[in-house]
């Protein structure tokens, strides 16, 4: 979904519908140099669990998909450091509850006029 009305492309945020407690991402912007090698290093902390990954070149993020919530939580809580910097993960939240209004410019175009 592309939300490009009159907004600045740098101000756009990614919208995720149907998030999961078993899927989270790792943004490439926190790595310098060989991103593939850094992702492989992060993957080495998973252990002997089969975990599909999904690379999103547009969002510049690699998503890790686990089959059990417990495995995902355990991996996400594992401190991983690359070049003395802690690797940050992005967790996709499931939307629950009532709709809320947003002040984001990118989301305003979704509301009926």
Number of C-alpha atoms within 10 A of each C-alpha: 6 9 17 11 12 9 13 10 11 6 9 15 14 10 13 12 10 10 14 16 17 18 22 22 21 20 17 18 9 13 17 10 7 8 13 11 11 17 15 10 14 16 14 10 14 17 9 7 10 10 15 11 15 13 14 13 9 6 11 13 18 19 20 21 20 21 14 11 14 12 15 19 15 10 18 20 9 11 10 15 12 13 8 7 10 11 18 14 16 14 16 18 15 12 12 7 6 6 7 5 9 10 7 11 16 21 16 14 14 9 8 5 5
